[in-house]
Amino acid sequence: MRLLYFAWLKQKTGVTEEEVELPGEVTKVSELLDWLAGRGEGYAEALANRKTIRVAVNQEYARADDPVKDGDEVALFPPVTGG
Amino acid sequence: MAVRVQREDFDPGAEIAALTAGNTAVGGLAVFVGLVREMAENRQLSAMTLEHYPGMTEKMLERIEAEAKERWPLEASLIIHRHGRLEPGERIVLVAAASPHRDAAFDACRFLIDWLKTQAPFWKLEEDSKGTGTWVEARESDEEAAGRWQ
């Protein structure tokens, strides 16, 4: 899976982009966030408040229960502020 | 119908002239141009950096434009959004909608910017005079503005 981080999620994790192999038990967005939060201090801090995080799976907005799988492009970012 | 995401500035006059050139069905053109404001809350900004998600940004802007076209009889529309570091007074965004009649042009223009603000993956980092960067938080009023079009 290709993971992308934007805005302060990029700063807190210290990662712009990475390739990860998903553990078998991770099958949906909420489980992915739980798993990522356990990967280190920066991740734990970045993912502490889930209300402030938006997720896109293959460039489409996704909800906590939506499925994820290896090969997906998943982006994590704060609520958008363009315009 | 066109969408552009770019670092460089644009010329609003040239853009809107080109948008309706040769199309005599257009009776009204509404345009919104967003600029970098000097004051944020009570702080003076020296710059603002816009980050975005290449690929998804264009996809969402095209979808917003297609949605506007579904809802109103548009002859032409345009969305230009810049990214990178911008200083106060610089242009950030232009949205334009052209229609045979003004009501559709006004409404579609407002719809484009309201939806863009809540759907397109852009993030603003404000920089003050000391160089301290602060990520702008999403506003509830933007969600409410977009919600009017549901």
gemmi code that builds the backbone of each chain (N, CA, C; Angstrom):
import gemmi

chains = {
    "A": [
        ("MET", (0.843, -1.197, 0.000), (0.000, 0.000, 0.000), (0.879, 1.248, 0.000)),
        ("ARG", (0.430, 2.227, -0.774), (1.161, 3.495, -0.812), (0.438, 4.482, 0.107)),
        ("LEU", (1.185, 5.038, 1.073), (0.590, 5.991, 2.015), (1.147, 7.382, 1.752)),
        ("LEU", (0.262, 8.375, 1.761), (0.657, 9.765, 1.559), (0.168, 10.597, 2.743)),
        ("TYR", (0.988, 11.559, 3.151), (0.619, 12.420, 4.282), (0.719, 13.878, 3.845)),
        ("PHE", (-0.263, 14.671, 4.263), (-0.258, 16.086, 3.877), (-0.399, 17.005, 5.092)),
        ("ALA", (0.029, 18.256, 4.888), (-0.087, 19.326, 5.892), (0.533, 18.868, 7.223)),
        ("TRP", (-0.158, 19.095, 8.367), (0.514, 18.788, 9.637), (0.658, 17.288, 9.877)),
        ("LEU", (-0.073, 16.467, 9.137), (0.144, 15.019, 9.286), (1.514, 14.631, 8.743)),
        ("LYS", (1.945, 15.343, 7.723), (3.269, 15.110, 7.163), (4.339, 15.559, 8.162)),
        ("GLN", (4.083, 16.718, 8.793), (5.070, 17.231, 9.752), (5.190, 16.332, 10.988)),
        ("LYS", (4.026, 15.904, 11.508), (4.064, 15.101, 12.743), (4.636, 13.703, 12.520)),
        ("THR", (4.313, 13.089, 11.391), (4.869, 11.750, 11.133), (6.296, 11.854, 10.608)),
        ("GLY", (6.620, 13.011, 10.013), (7.941, 13.159, 9.405), (8.044, 12.419, 8.075)),
        ("VAL", (6.894, 12.012, 7.534), (6.879, 11.219, 6.305), (5.982, 11.893, 5.270)),
        ("THR", (6.465, 11.951, 4.030), (5.652, 12.478, 2.940), (4.904, 11.335, 2.269)),
        ("GLU", (5.634, 10.255, 2.074), (5.106, 9.138, 1.306), (5.858, 7.881, 1.694)),
        ("GLU", (5.157, 6.739, 1.771), (5.845, 5.476, 2.080), (5.065, 4.293, 1.533)),
        ("GLU", (5.769, 3.191, 1.324), (5.155, 1.927, 0.920), (5.108, 1.037, 2.156)),
        ("VAL", (3.958, 0.464, 2.454), (3.863, -0.439, 3.607), (3.180, -1.731, 3.183)),
        ("GLU", (3.492, -2.784, 3.929), (2.784, -4.047, 3.717), (1.803, -4.212, 4.865)),
        ("LEU", (0.545, -4.377, 4.551), (-0.475, -4.418, 5.590), (-0.493, -5.760, 6.313)),
        ("PRO", (-0.617, -5.700, 7.660), (-0.859, -6.949, 8.377), (-2.248, -7.481, 7.969)),
        ("GLY", (-2.428, -8.781, 8.006), (-3.665, -9.404, 7.539), (-4.928, -8.885, 8.204)),
        ("GLU", (-4.806, -8.450, 9.480), (-6.033, -8.045, 10.196), (-6.511, -6.644, 9.816)),
        ("VAL", (-5.723, -5.931, 9.036), (-6.134, -4.573, 8.634), (-6.930, -4.637, 7.329)),
        ("THR", (-8.235, -4.424, 7.442), (-9.094, -4.544, 6.248), (-9.935, -3.292, 6.009)),
        ("LYS", (-9.975, -2.370, 6.984), (-10.732, -1.141, 6.755), (-9.987, 0.091, 7.290)),
        ("VAL", (-10.489, 1.257, 6.923), (-9.802, 2.514, 7.231), (-9.513, 2.661, 8.728)),
        ("SER", (-10.505, 2.393, 9.573), (-10.299, 2.589, 11.016), (-9.183, 1.679, 11.541)),
        ("GLU", (-9.119, 0.462, 11.002), (-8.068, -0.478, 11.437), (-6.696, -0.029, 10.931)),
        ("LEU", (-6.690, 0.558, 9.766), (-5.423, 1.082, 9.234), (-4.897, 2.190, 10.151)),
        ("LEU", (-5.795, 3.099, 10.574), (-5.363, 4.202, 11.443), (-4.878, 3.671, 12.791)),
        ("ASP", (-5.555, 2.658, 13.325), (-5.127, 2.045, 14.595), (-3.723, 1.461, 14.455)),
        ("TRP", (-3.526, 0.763, 13.369), (-2.229, 0.115, 13.131), (-1.115, 1.158, 12.963)),
        ("LEU", (-1.419, 2.200, 12.170), (-0.413, 3.254, 11.946), (-0.032, 3.946, 13.252)),
        ("ALA", (-1.030, 4.167, 14.117), (-0.782, 4.868, 15.389), (0.221, 4.110, 16.264)),
        ("GLY", (0.344, 2.806, 16.039), (1.264, 1.999, 16.834), (2.662, 1.908, 16.247)),
        ("ARG", (2.920, 2.684, 15.192), (4.216, 2.564, 14.520), (5.275, 3.536, 15.038)),
        ("GLY", (4.957, 4.289, 16.087), (5.970, 5.205, 16.643), (5.329, 6.455, 17.193)),
        ("GLU", (6.152, 7.230, 17.878), (5.666, 8.410, 18.583), (5.022, 9.437, 17.645)),
        ("GLY", (5.707, 9.719, 16.533), (5.196, 10.707, 15.569), (3.838, 10.294, 15.023)),
        ("TYR", (3.708, 9.014, 14.718), (2.439, 8.506, 14.196), (1.347, 8.597, 15.260)),
        ("ALA", (1.712, 8.203, 16.482), (0.736, 8.225, 17.578), (0.216, 9.650, 17.788)),
        ("GLU", (1.145, 10.607, 17.739), (0.758, 12.005, 17.945), (-0.112, 12.511, 16.786)),
        ("ALA", (0.300, 12.172, 15.578), (-0.438, 12.624, 14.395), (-1.860, 12.074, 14.373)),
        ("LEU", (-2.017, 10.856, 14.889), (-3.312, 10.173, 14.790), (-4.123, 10.242, 16.075)),
        ("ALA", (-3.659, 11.076, 17.032), (-4.304, 11.113, 18.349), (-5.775, 11.525, 18.271)),
        ("ASN", (-6.077, 12.518, 17.461), (-7.465, 12.992, 17.374), (-8.036, 12.682, 15.990)),
        ("ARG", (-8.766, 11.597, 15.913), (-9.264, 11.108, 14.616), (-10.261, 12.060, 13.959)),
        ("LYS", (-10.903, 12.899, 14.782), (-11.875, 13.850, 14.224), (-11.213, 14.861, 13.301)),
        ("THR", (-9.921, 15.067, 13.490), (-9.222, 16.072, 12.682), (-8.536, 15.458, 11.467)),
        ("ILE", (-8.834, 14.184, 11.196), (-8.171, 13.503, 10.087), (-9.167, 13.073, 9.019)),
        ("ARG", (-8.825, 13.379, 7.774), (-9.611, 12.899, 6.634), (-8.768, 11.865, 5.898)),
        ("VAL", (-9.458, 10.901, 5.309), (-8.753, 9.830, 4.603), (-9.297, 9.727, 3.186)),
        ("ALA", (-8.404, 9.567, 2.220), (-8.822, 9.286, 0.847), (-8.214, 7.951, 0.430)),
        ("VAL", (-9.045, 7.076, -0.121), (-8.572, 5.795, -0.642), (-8.666, 5.871, -2.163)),
        ("ASN", (-7.531, 5.704, -2.808), (-7.466, 5.828, -4.274), (-8.102, 7.148, -4.746)),
        ("GLN", (-7.764, 8.217, -4.006), (-8.173, 9.589, -4.350), (-9.665, 9.843, -4.241)),
        ("GLU", (-10.358, 9.031, -3.418), (-11.776, 9.271, -3.119), (-11.906, 9.368, -1.595)),
        ("TYR", (-12.693, 10.340, -1.103), (-12.903, 10.431, 0.337), (-13.476, 9.124, 0.870)),
        ("ALA", (-12.934, 8.677, 2.014), (-13.360, 7.402, 2.582), (-13.794, 7.586, 4.035)),
        ("ARG", (-14.646, 6.667, 4.499), (-15.093, 6.679, 5.898), (-14.416, 5.557, 6.669)),
        ("ALA", (-14.610, 5.606, 7.994), (-13.934, 4.658, 8.886), (-14.171, 3.197, 8.501)),
        ("ASP", (-15.360, 2.894, 8.021), (-15.701, 1.494, 7.714), (-15.360, 1.066, 6.287)),
        ("ASP", (-14.884, 1.996, 5.477), (-14.571, 1.631, 4.087), (-13.370, 0.677, 4.034)),
        ("PRO", (-13.368, -0.226, 3.057), (-12.283, -1.217, 2.966), (-10.975, -0.640, 2.447)),
        ("VAL", (-9.867, -1.228, 2.904), (-8.545, -0.924, 2.342), (-7.842, -2.250, 2.075)),
        ("LYS", (-6.957, -2.229, 1.077), (-6.212, -3.452, 0.760), (-4.858, -3.087, 0.169)),
        ("ASP", (-3.964, -4.080, 0.119), (-2.653, -3.853, -0.491), (-2.847, -3.391, -1.926)),
        ("GLY", (-2.003, -2.463, -2.344), (-2.134, -1.938, -3.699), (-2.895, -0.630, -3.734)),
        ("ASP", (-3.634, -0.304, -2.663), (-4.362, 0.976, -2.619), (-3.399, 2.141, -2.398)),
        ("GLU", (-3.827, 3.315, -2.849), (-3.145, 4.558, -2.483), (-4.023, 5.221, -1.422)),
        ("VAL", (-3.477, 5.379, -0.218), (-4.258, 5.958, 0.878), (-3.584, 7.242, 1.353)),
        ("ALA", (-4.365, 8.329, 1.397), (-3.826, 9.616, 1.834), (-4.482, 10.031, 3.137)),
        ("LEU", (-3.657, 10.572, 4.051), (-4.146, 11.074, 5.337), (-3.884, 12.576, 5.385)),
        ("PHE", (-4.927, 13.338, 5.738), (-4.755, 14.785, 5.777), (-5.799, 15.447, 6.668)),
        ("PRO", (-5.566, 16.708, 7.066), (-6.568, 17.425, 7.867), (-7.715, 17.911, 6.973)),
        ("PRO", (-8.823, 18.384, 7.579), (-9.895, 18.974, 6.779), (-9.320, 20.050, 5.847)),
        ("VAL", (-9.851, 20.108, 4.641), (-9.237, 20.955, 3.612), (-9.529, 22.441, 3.844)),
        ("THR", (-8.613, 23.293, 3.377), (-8.736, 24.747, 3.600), (-8.327, 25.551, 2.367)),
        ("GLY", (-8.724, 25.087, 1.198), (-8.363, 25.823, -0.018), (-9.290, 26.993, -0.292)),
        ("GLY", (-9.158, 27.549, -1.472), (-10.023, 28.638, -1.916), (-9.503, 30.002, -1.555)),
    ],
    "B": [
        ("MET", (-15.291, 24.315, -20.296), (-15.102, 23.711, -18.979), (-13.616, 23.393, -18.813)),
        ("ALA", (-13.020, 23.975, -17.800), (-11.588, 23.723, -17.624), (-11.184, 23.901, -16.166)),
        ("VAL", (-10.147, 23.150, -15.792), (-9.615, 23.185, -14.446), (-8.098, 23.280, -14.554)),
        ("ARG", (-7.487, 24.197, -13.801), (-6.027, 24.291, -13.810), (-5.494, 24.473, -12.402)),
        ("VAL", (-4.477, 23.698, -12.062), (-3.795, 23.836, -10.774), (-2.361, 24.193, -11.115)),
        ("GLN", (-1.909, 25.330, -10.657), (-0.606, 25.826, -11.115), (0.084, 26.674, -10.053)),
        ("ARG", (1.406, 26.770, -10.184), (2.173, 27.592, -9.262), (2.127, 29.067, -9.697)),
        ("GLU", (2.183, 29.290, -10.999), (2.302, 30.660, -11.508), (0.985, 31.448, -11.411)),
        ("ASP", (1.124, 32.754, -11.468), (-0.011, 33.671, -11.424), (-0.824, 33.557, -12.723)),
        ("PHE", (-2.011, 34.166, -12.713), (-2.835, 34.202, -13.922), (-3.376, 35.614, -14.091)),
        ("ASP", (-3.846, 35.915, -15.308), (-4.378, 37.238, -15.619), (-5.899, 37.134, -15.719)),
        ("PRO", (-6.624, 37.609, -14.694), (-8.078, 37.423, -14.695), (-8.747, 37.999, -15.946)),
        ("GLY", (-8.302, 39.164, -16.390), (-8.908, 39.784, -17.569), (-8.759, 38.909, -18.805)),
        ("ALA", (-7.547, 38.422, -19.009), (-7.285, 37.576, -20.177), (-8.054, 36.265, -20.070)),
        ("GLU", (-8.133, 35.726, -18.857), (-8.829, 34.448, -18.656), (-10.319, 34.562, -18.971)),
        ("ILE", (-10.959, 35.619, -18.460), (-12.406, 35.711, -18.684), (-12.718, 36.119, -20.124)),
        ("ALA", (-11.813, 36.867, -20.750), (-12.021, 37.203, -22.160), (-11.959, 35.936, -23.008)),
        ("ALA", (-10.968, 35.084, -22.709), (-10.792, 33.853, -23.484), (-11.945, 32.883, -23.248)),
        ("LEU", (-12.484, 32.921, -22.028), (-13.523, 31.952, -21.651), (-14.793, 32.091, -22.498)),
        ("THR", (-15.134, 33.325, -22.822), (-16.395, 33.543, -23.538), (-16.186, 33.968, -24.999)),
        ("ALA", (-14.922, 34.047, -25.421), (-14.623, 34.507, -26.789), (-15.369, 33.669, -27.819)),
        ("GLY", (-16.117, 34.327, -28.671), (-16.800, 33.628, -29.760), (-18.085, 32.925, -29.364)),
        ("ASN", (-18.431, 32.950, -28.073), (-19.660, 32.267, -27.642), (-20.763, 33.299, -27.408)),
        ("THR", (-21.609, 33.499, -28.412), (-22.626, 34.550, -28.318), (-23.893, 34.079, -27.605)),
        ("ALA", (-23.881, 32.841, -27.108), (-25.006, 32.382, -26.283), (-24.875, 32.905, -24.850)),
        ("VAL", (-23.673, 33.332, -24.481), (-23.435, 33.806, -23.109), (-24.045, 35.195, -22.927)),
        ("GLY", (-24.872, 35.327, -21.886), (-25.447, 36.624, -21.565), (-24.929, 37.158, -20.251)),
        ("GLY", (-24.319, 36.281, -19.447), (-23.815, 36.713, -18.142), (-22.628, 35.871, -17.710)),
        ("LEU", (-21.664, 36.546, -17.099), (-20.459, 35.862, -16.628), (-20.191, 36.325, -15.203)),
        ("ALA", (-20.137, 35.392, -14.268), (-19.825, 35.739, -12.875), (-18.463, 35.166, -12.531)),
        ("VAL", (-17.656, 35.987, -11.848), (-16.273, 35.595, -11.541), (-15.983, 35.865, -10.068)),
        ("PHE", (-15.309, 34.932, -9.421), (-14.810, 35.169, -8.074), (-13.298, 34.981, -8.102)),
        ("VAL", (-12.582, 35.953, -7.526), (-11.130, 35.834, -7.409), (-10.765, 35.946, -5.930)),
        ("GLY", (-10.080, 34.945, -5.401), (-9.641, 34.963, -4.000), (-8.188, 35.394, -3.915)),
        ("LEU", (-7.896, 36.268, -2.924), (-6.543, 36.813, -2.740), (-6.006, 36.463, -1.355)),
        ("VAL", (-4.705, 36.523, -1.196), (-4.101, 36.339, 0.127), (-4.329, 37.616, 0.924)),
        ("ARG", (-5.026, 37.465, 2.065), (-5.310, 38.619, 2.922), (-4.161, 38.797, 3.913)),
        ("GLU", (-3.879, 40.042, 4.218), (-2.745, 40.357, 5.091), (-2.990, 39.942, 6.549)),
        ("MET", (-4.263, 40.083, 6.989), (-4.567, 39.793, 8.388), (-5.284, 38.458, 8.526)),
        ("ALA", (-4.804, 37.641, 9.469), (-5.493, 36.399, 9.800), (-5.788, 36.474, 11.285)),
        ("GLU", (-7.079, 36.444, 11.641), (-7.476, 36.700, 13.039), (-6.841, 38.033, 13.428)),
        ("ASN", (-5.912, 38.011, 14.405), (-5.272, 39.267, 14.772), (-3.800, 39.318, 14.406)),
        ("ARG", (-3.399, 38.376, 13.550), (-1.988, 38.311, 13.214), (-1.738, 38.835, 11.807)),
        ("GLN", (-0.589, 39.450, 11.655), (-0.209, 39.938, 10.343), (0.594, 38.854, 9.624)),
        ("LEU", (0.162, 38.544, 8.402), (0.846, 37.484, 7.667), (1.912, 38.044, 6.745)),
        ("SER", (3.000, 37.290, 6.619), (3.987, 37.676, 5.618), (3.836, 36.806, 4.376)),
        ("ALA", (3.239, 35.628, 4.527), (3.020, 34.755, 3.368), (2.070, 33.621, 3.727)),
        ("MET", (1.654, 32.932, 2.694), (0.801, 31.765, 2.869), (1.267, 30.709, 1.869)),
        ("THR", (1.447, 29.479, 2.348), (1.872, 28.423, 1.425), (0.734, 27.439, 1.248)),
        ("LEU", (0.382, 27.206, -0.001), (-0.698, 26.269, -0.310), (-0.134, 24.941, -0.780)),
        ("GLU", (-0.516, 23.905, -0.033), (-0.118, 22.545, -0.403), (-1.349, 21.857, -0.987)),
        ("HIS", (-1.153, 20.892, -1.873), (-2.309, 20.153, -2.384), (-1.929, 18.717, -2.702)),
        ("TYR", (-2.903, 17.946, -3.102), (-2.725, 16.521, -3.371), (-2.835, 16.327, -4.882)),
        ("PRO", (-1.700, 16.387, -5.585), (-1.747, 16.294, -7.052), (-2.482, 15.025, -7.479)),
        ("GLY", (-3.306, 15.153, -8.440), (-4.094, 13.995, -8.893), (-5.493, 14.085, -8.332)),
        ("MET", (-5.609, 13.987, -7.002), (-6.938, 14.079, -6.388), (-7.503, 15.490, -6.535)),
        ("THR", (-6.632, 16.492, -6.445), (-7.096, 17.883, -6.567), (-7.809, 18.094, -7.905)),
        ("GLU", (-7.153, 17.725, -8.990), (-7.727, 17.920, -10.319), (-9.030, 17.133, -10.456)),
        ("LYS", (-9.005, 15.911, -9.924), (-10.193, 15.049, -9.993), (-11.386, 15.694, -9.274)),
        ("MET", (-11.135, 16.234, -8.084), (-12.222, 16.848, -7.326), (-12.710, 18.129, -8.002)),
        ("LEU", (-11.787, 18.927, -8.520), (-12.202, 20.174, -9.185), (-13.035, 19.864, -10.428)),
        ("GLU", (-12.632, 18.840, -11.166), (-13.414, 18.462, -12.355), (-14.807, 17.982, -11.965)),
        ("ARG", (-14.864, 17.287, -10.849), (-16.168, 16.794, -10.388), (-17.069, 17.959, -9.953)),
        ("ILE", (-16.482, 18.928, -9.264), (-17.246, 20.093, -8.803), (-17.779, 20.868, -10.015)),
        ("GLU", (-16.931, 20.991, -11.008), (-17.334, 21.697, -12.227), (-18.457, 20.932, -12.950)),
        ("ALA", (-18.322, 19.613, -13.029), (-19.353, 18.788, -13.686), (-20.680, 18.894, -12.940)),
        ("GLU", (-20.576, 18.957, -11.606), (-21.793, 19.082, -10.786), (-22.486, 20.423, -11.065)),
        ("ALA", (-21.712, 21.477, -11.196), (-22.286, 22.801, -11.506), (-22.989, 22.765, -12.862)),
        ("LYS", (-22.386, 22.065, -13.793), (-22.957, 21.988, -15.134), (-24.268, 21.204, -15.153)),
        ("GLU", (-24.350, 20.221, -14.247), (-25.595, 19.460, -14.098), (-26.727, 20.344, -13.579)),
        ("ARG", (-26.355, 21.252, -12.670), (-27.377, 22.028, -11.957), (-27.818, 23.291, -12.691)),
        ("TRP", (-26.920, 23.881, -13.462), (-27.246, 25.141, -14.134), (-26.903, 25.049, -15.623)),
        ("PRO", (-27.607, 25.816, -16.456), (-27.311, 25.796, -17.885), (-26.075, 26.639, -18.199)),
        ("LEU", (-24.895, 26.042, -18.045), (-23.656, 26.799, -18.226), (-23.131, 26.667, -19.654)),
        ("GLU", (-22.690, 27.778, -20.181), (-22.036, 27.794, -21.495), (-20.532, 27.577, -21.349)),
        ("ALA", (-19.990, 28.035, -20.223), (-18.549, 27.899, -19.982), (-18.271, 28.032, -18.489)),
        ("SER", (-17.185, 27.415, -18.053), (-16.755, 27.597, -16.660), (-15.254, 27.394, -16.576)),
        ("LEU", (-14.692, 27.913, -15.489), (-13.235, 27.830, -15.326), (-12.895, 27.842, -13.844)),
        ("ILE", (-11.979, 26.959, -13.474), (-11.429, 26.987, -12.111), (-9.903, 27.004, -12.243)),
        ("ILE", (-9.272, 28.019, -11.656), (-7.799, 28.062, -11.583), (-7.438, 28.174, -10.104)),
        ("HIS", (-6.575, 27.308, -9.623), (-6.145, 27.374, -8.216), (-4.637, 27.279, -8.173)),
        ("ARG", (-4.020, 28.211, -7.458), (-2.554, 28.194, -7.348), (-2.103, 27.402, -6.130)),
        ("HIS", (-0.833, 26.966, -6.167), (-0.215, 26.346, -4.997), (1.172, 26.934, -4.833)),
        ("GLY", (1.817, 26.598, -3.709), (3.140, 27.166, -3.429), (3.030, 28.375, -2.513)),
        ("ARG", (4.128, 29.131, -2.401), (4.181, 30.251, -1.448), (3.676, 31.538, -2.091)),
        ("LEU", (2.699, 32.166, -1.448), (2.085, 33.383, -1.978), (2.116, 34.473, -0.907)),
        ("GLU", (2.293, 35.702, -1.335), (2.358, 36.814, -0.387), (1.059, 37.614, -0.403)),
        ("PRO", (0.799, 38.416, 0.652), (-0.439, 39.195, 0.699), (-0.649, 39.988, -0.587)),
        ("GLY", (-1.878, 39.971, -1.066), (-2.212, 40.670, -2.302), (-2.166, 39.772, -3.524)),
        ("GLU", (-1.488, 38.626, -3.396), (-1.410, 37.729, -4.568), (-2.717, 36.962, -4.745)),
        ("ARG", (-2.993, 36.628, -5.994), (-4.195, 35.839, -6.309), (-3.977, 34.378, -5.953)),
        ("ILE", (-5.021, 33.765, -5.367), (-4.975, 32.335, -5.032), (-5.817, 31.534, -6.008)),
        ("VAL", (-7.024, 32.014, -6.239), (-8.010, 31.193, -6.950), (-8.898, 32.066, -7.824)),
        ("LEU", (-9.348, 31.489, -8.933), (-10.365, 32.128, -9.769), (-11.394, 31.066, -10.132)),
        ("VAL", (-12.667, 31.410, -9.939), (-13.729, 30.554, -10.481), (-14.644, 31.446, -11.311)),
        ("ALA", (-15.111, 30.928, -12.438), (-15.967, 31.703, -13.328), (-17.034, 30.803, -13.913)),
        ("ALA", (-18.229, 31.373, -14.076), (-19.338, 30.629, -14.665), (-20.062, 31.544, -15.638)),
        ("ALA", (-20.286, 31.051, -16.850), (-20.957, 31.829, -17.896), (-22.215, 31.097, -18.328)),
        ("SER", (-23.299, 31.879, -18.471), (-24.592, 31.287, -18.781), (-25.387, 32.280, -19.636)),
        ("PRO", (-26.469, 31.845, -20.281), (-27.296, 32.808, -21.005), (-27.850, 33.896, -20.079)),
        ("HIS", (-28.119, 33.528, -18.801), (-28.733, 34.487, -17.879), (-27.944, 34.635, -16.578)),
        ("ARG", (-28.101, 35.805, -15.938), (-27.224, 36.119, -14.807), (-27.468, 35.270, -13.567)),
        ("ASP", (-28.737, 34.906, -13.301), (-29.004, 34.140, -12.078), (-28.186, 32.853, -12.037)),
        ("ALA", (-28.193, 32.139, -13.153), (-27.444, 30.877, -13.211), (-25.948, 31.137, -13.066)),
        ("ALA", (-25.470, 32.213, -13.665), (-24.038, 32.524, -13.581), (-23.629, 32.837, -12.139)),
        ("PHE", (-24.420, 33.683, -11.462), (-24.122, 34.019, -10.059), (-24.167, 32.771, -9.169)),
        ("ASP", (-25.249, 32.018, -9.300), (-25.414, 30.848, -8.426), (-24.321, 29.810, -8.663)),
        ("ALA", (-24.020, 29.540, -9.921), (-23.005, 28.533, -10.235), (-21.629, 28.980, -9.749)),
        ("CYS", (-21.328, 30.254, -9.854), (-20.036, 30.786, -9.408), (-19.888, 30.591, -7.899)),
        ("ARG", (-20.938, 30.924, -7.188), (-20.928, 30.776, -5.727), (-20.813, 29.298, -5.317)),
        ("PHE", (-21.534, 28.464, -6.044), (-21.469, 27.024, -5.801), (-20.037, 26.505, -6.003)),
        ("LEU", (-19.411, 26.914, -7.083), (-18.049, 26.437, -7.390), (-17.078, 26.762, -6.252)),
        ("ILE", (-17.110, 27.981, -5.759), (-16.143, 28.346, -4.719), (-16.522, 27.712, -3.374)),
        ("ASP", (-17.818, 27.638, -3.077), (-18.231, 27.030, -1.803), (-17.854, 25.546, -1.748)),
        ("TRP", (-18.076, 24.849, -2.840), (-17.752, 23.413, -2.854), (-16.253, 23.184, -2.907)),
        ("LEU", (-15.581, 24.011, -3.659), (-14.120, 23.892, -3.735), (-13.514, 23.983, -2.326)),
        ("LYS", (-14.014, 24.926, -1.532), (-13.454, 25.151, -0.201), (-13.596, 23.950, 0.729)),
        ("THR", (-14.626, 23.140, 0.521), (-14.825, 22.012, 1.426), (-14.465, 20.657, 0.802)),
        ("GLN", (-14.232, 20.614, -0.510), (-13.986, 19.331, -1.175), (-12.588, 19.175, -1.763)),
        ("ALA", (-12.017, 20.251, -2.271), (-10.733, 20.125, -2.976), (-9.586, 20.035, -1.962)),
        ("PRO", (-8.693, 19.048, -2.128), (-7.633, 18.842, -1.128), (-6.477, 19.843, -1.219)),
        ("PHE", (-6.742, 21.019, -0.652), (-5.725, 22.070, -0.492), (-5.620, 22.384, 0.997)),
        ("TRP", (-4.403, 22.776, 1.424), (-4.197, 23.182, 2.821), (-3.333, 24.431, 2.832)),
        ("LYS", (-3.739, 25.370, 3.718), (-3.009, 26.637, 3.805), (-2.133, 26.670, 5.055)),
        ("LEU", (-0.886, 27.037, 4.857), (0.039, 27.256, 5.969), (0.343, 28.750, 6.020)),
        ("GLU", (-0.090, 29.392, 7.114), (0.155, 30.834, 7.248), (1.510, 31.071, 7.909)),
        ("GLU", (2.183, 32.074, 7.423), (3.514, 32.399, 7.932), (3.469, 33.833, 8.447)),
        ("ASP", (3.848, 34.044, 9.723), (3.825, 35.407, 10.250), (5.189, 36.081, 10.050)),
        ("SER", (5.319, 37.304, 10.562), (6.530, 38.082, 10.292), (7.783, 37.440, 10.891)),
        ("LYS", (7.605, 36.583, 11.919), (8.772, 35.905, 12.513), (9.104, 34.601, 11.786)),
        ("GLY", (8.288, 34.296, 10.777), (8.546, 33.070, 10.023), (7.887, 31.840, 10.624)),
        ("THR", (7.061, 32.061, 11.655), (6.366, 30.929, 12.287), (5.188, 30.498, 11.416)),
        ("GLY", (5.109, 29.214, 11.149), (4.043, 28.689, 10.306), (2.908, 28.087, 11.115)),
        ("THR", (1.668, 28.388, 10.718), (0.486, 27.827, 11.384), (-0.456, 27.282, 10.326)),
        ("TRP", (-0.847, 26.025, 10.468), (-1.811, 25.451, 9.520), (-3.195, 26.028, 9.793)),
        ("VAL", (-3.845, 26.495, 8.756), (-5.188, 27.057, 8.887), (-6.163, 25.918, 9.192)),
        ("GLU", (-7.057, 26.165, 10.155), (-8.062, 25.150, 10.469), (-9.312, 25.371, 9.635)),
        ("ALA", (-9.965, 24.274, 9.275), (-11.201, 24.367, 8.488), (-12.250, 25.101, 9.311)),
        ("ARG", (-13.060, 25.897, 8.634), (-14.080, 26.684, 9.324), (-15.446, 26.054, 9.178)),
        ("GLU", (-16.203, 26.141, 10.266), (-17.576, 25.636, 10.223), (-18.423, 26.441, 9.235)),
        ("SER", (-18.120, 27.750, 9.142), (-18.915, 28.604, 8.243), (-18.748, 28.178, 6.786)),
        ("ASP", (-17.579, 27.588, 6.452), (-17.374, 27.095, 5.089), (-18.246, 25.868, 4.828)),
        ("GLU", (-18.329, 25.005, 5.849), (-19.180, 23.819, 5.734), (-20.638, 24.238, 5.559)),
        ("GLU", (-21.033, 25.265, 6.331), (-22.415, 25.756, 6.239), (-22.692, 26.336, 4.863)),
        ("ALA", (-21.713, 27.085, 4.339), (-21.888, 27.684, 3.012), (-22.044, 26.591, 1.955)),
        ("ALA", (-21.240, 25.546, 2.071), (-21.330, 24.446, 1.100), (-22.636, 23.686, 1.284)),
        ("GLY", (-23.077, 23.598, 2.540), (-24.300, 22.859, 2.858), (-25.555, 23.448, 2.234)),
        ("ARG", (-25.513, 24.744, 1.940), (-26.671, 25.383, 1.304), (-26.996, 24.772, -0.041)),
        ("TRP", (-26.004, 24.140, -0.659), (-26.176, 23.621, -2.024), (-26.522, 22.144, -2.039)),
        ("GLN", (-26.678, 21.544, -0.857), (-26.971, 20.090, -0.818), (-28.339, 19.803, -1.406)),
    ],
}
model = gemmi.Model(1)
for chain_id, residues in chains.items():
    chain = gemmi.Chain(chain_id)
    for i, (resn, *xyz) in enumerate(residues, 1):
        res = gemmi.Residue()
        res.name, res.seqid = resn, gemmi.SeqId(i, " ")
        for name, pos in zip(("N", "CA", "C"), xyz):
            atom = gemmi.Atom()
            atom.name, atom.element = name, gemmi.Element(name[0])
            atom.pos, atom.b_iso = gemmi.Position(*pos), 0.0
            res.add_atom(atom)
        chain.add_residue(res)
    model.add_chain(chain)
structure = gemmi.Structure()
structure.add_model(model)
structure.setup_entities()
